[in-house]
Amino acid sequence: MENNSKIYIAGRKNLIAVAIAEVLKDKGYTNIIFAPEELDLLDQSAVAGFFDVEKPEYVFYTYGKFGGIFATNNYPADFIYENLQIQNNVIHSAYKIKVKKLLFLGSSCIYPSDCPQPIKEEYLFSGKLEKTSESYAIAKIAGIKMCQAYWRQYGFKCILAIPATIYGPQDDFSLETGHVIPALFKKFHAAKVGNEKKVVVWGTGKPRRELIYAQDLAEACIFLMQNYDSPEIINVGTGQDLTINELALLIKDAVGFKGDIVFDASKPDGVAQKLLDSTKIKKIGWQHKVSLIEGIRRTYNWYQRQVK
């Protein structure tokens, strides 16, 4: 990519889309676009028209209807329909106007629920998916296979990044649709402000999760766009994980909540562990920079400014 290359970030300004835009600007890229709010990404002709008019040279596909275990478990039809429809529209339109390169951001939930840890890229399709996120995972797998098919048949360059669980400013802090970190922030902050004596956390607290700060993932996406040319998936993680119990304690401390943590074991845990093997991306020169403690501090500082 050149500094004046036209770059489209498909993502409705979600946390990773915003982070990519900010990092690109910091690196001197000057021609970054988002789609107008009124563009219906579910509408194939509207998306095609947008690409025909704007003619981006590079595309970061960060879009996804995504969420935590409550959302993926309770709205499977929405997750599979919207993700399939929108990624089909964007990938095909990008191919039609001869975009130079597209990065498709996947999800670690594409891997089987019981595969060995850390998870290598070749473990894809080696077992069954986690039931609570199956619809979302299937949609993401379809996007991966579509990109690989377009590369094979048409020579259309689509690279495929599989990140650990993302968190950071601009996240979805809804209890219904948010991932684990923003949901915990919301719970602990509300409990602190309300002088409550306990916070209830879903599950047993035993599952382990790997987390990556949005700015680190943005750096990785830009690095891959510049340095990776293969249709094979590539993991992007920190190489470190922790239990939900340990994470809850870190967030409790960051928020300054003095009460107790109670785990509701009647609620689903999800997959027992998701730790990516990120050897491939590290070998070509990328490494995360933001520690989990620092990322949590930055995220909570941002969240506090939004709720004042």
Secondary structure, 3 states (H helix, E strand, C coil): CCCCCCEEEECCCCHHHHHHHHHHHHCCCCCEECCCCCCCCCCHHHHHHHHHHHCCCEEEECCCCCCCHHHHHHCHHHHHHHHHHHHHHHHHHHHHCCCCEEEEECCHHHCCCCCCCCECHHHCCCCCCCHHHHHHHHHHHHHHHHHHHHHHHHCCCEEEEEECEEECCCCCCCCCCCCHHHHHHHHHHHHHHCCCCEEEEECCCCCEECEEEHHHHHHHHHHHHHHCCCCCCEEECCCCCEEHHHHHHHHHHHHCCCCEEEEECCCCCCCCEECECCHHHHHCCCCCCCCHHHHHHHHHHHHHHHHC
